Amino acid sequence: LAELDGHDASFIVAVGGKGGTGNNMALPYEATPGTAGETRYVELELKLVADVGLVGKPNAGKSTLLGALSRACPKIAPYPFTTVAPYVGQAEFVDGSSLTVADVPGLVEG
């Protein structure tokens, strides 16, 4: 139906009905029912950047682990916050399967 690939992306899958009118506090109790909306069954597919995300504090060794598991070459330095943007690497196994790993920048307390 649609691909929602932006922060504010939206798509109307089914149109809702119209609400009814009426009261339940005043006399006489009169109400008119609303109209029903559309009913649809949809299958949603979630697209992921990676199968595994390495998240932790600065200088915890996330980039070093990503470099050891895959052929990715993230910047590794002895000071905090070296990783400013996520790095993605692919670990390939002997049986032919693979796993995508993302190195996320270090977390800051608070």
C-alpha positions in Angstrom: 0.0 0.0 0.0 2.6 2.5 1.1 6.2 2.9 2.4 6.5 5.1 5.4 10.2 6.1 5.3 10.1 9.5 6.9 9.7 10.9 10.4 6.3 12.5 9.7 5.2 10.0 7.0 1.5 8.9 7.2 -1.0 6.9 5.1 -4.7 6.4 5.6 -5.4 2.7 5.5 -9.1 2.8 6.3 -11.5 5.7 6.7 -13.3 6.0 10.0 -17.0 6.4 10.4 -19.0 9.4 11.5 -19.7 9.8 15.2 -23.3 9.9 16.4 -25.0 12.8 18.3 -27.0 12.8 21.4 -27.1 13.3 25.1 -27.2 11.3 28.2 -27.7 14.0 30.8 -30.7 16.1 29.6 -34.3 15.1 29.1 -35.5 13.7 26.8 -32.7 11.2 26.1 -32.3 11.4 22.4 -29.5 10.0 20.3 -28.7 9.2 16.7 -26.2 6.5 16.0 -23.1 7.2 13.9 -22.1 5.4 10.7 -19.6 2.6 10.6 -16.1 3.0 9.1 -14.2 0.8 6.8 -12.8 -2.5 7.9 -9.5 -3.7 6.4 -7.0 -6.4 7.3 -3.4 -5.4 6.5 -0.1 -7.1 6.9 2.7 -4.7 8.1 6.3 -5.3 7.4 9.0 -3.7 9.6 12.3 -2.8 7.9 15.3 -2.9 10.2 18.7 -1.3 9.9 20.4 -4.2 11.7 19.6 -7.6 13.4 21.7 -6.6 16.5 22.5 -3.2 17.9 25.5 -2.6 20.2 24.5 -0.1 22.8 26.5 0.9 25.9 28.5 3.5 27.6 31.4 5.3 25.9 34.7 3.4 25.7 32.9 0.1 26.4 34.4 -1.5 23.3 31.4 -1.5 20.9 33.4 -0.4 17.9 36.2 -2.8 18.7 33.7 -5.7 18.9 32.0 -4.6 15.6 35.5 -4.6 13.9 36.3 -8.0 15.3 32.9 -9.5 14.2 32.7 -8.0 10.7 34.8 -6.4 8.0 33.5 -2.9 9.1 36.2 -0.4 9.9 34.7 1.9 12.5 36.9 4.7 14.0 38.5 3.4 17.2 40.3 5.8 19.5 41.2 6.0 23.3 38.8 8.8 24.0 35.0 8.8 24.6 32.4 9.6 21.9 34.6 8.5 18.9 31.5 7.1 17.2 29.2 10.0 16.3 27.1 8.1 13.7 26.1 4.5 13.7 28.3 2.0 11.9 26.8 -1.2 10.3 28.8 -4.4 9.7 27.8 -7.8 8.5 29.1 -10.9 10.3 29.2 -14.0 8.0 29.2 -17.5 9.4 30.7 -20.8 8.1 27.3 -22.2 7.3 26.6 -19.3 4.9 24.2 -17.4 7.2 24.9 -13.8 8.2 24.0 -11.3 10.9 23.9 -7.5 10.5 25.4 -5.6 13.5 25.1 -1.9 14.2 27.4 0.1 16.4 25.4 2.9 18.1 27.0 6.0 19.6 27.7 5.8 23.4 25.0 6.6 25.9 25.1 9.6 28.2 23.6 9.4 31.7 20.6 11.6 32.3 
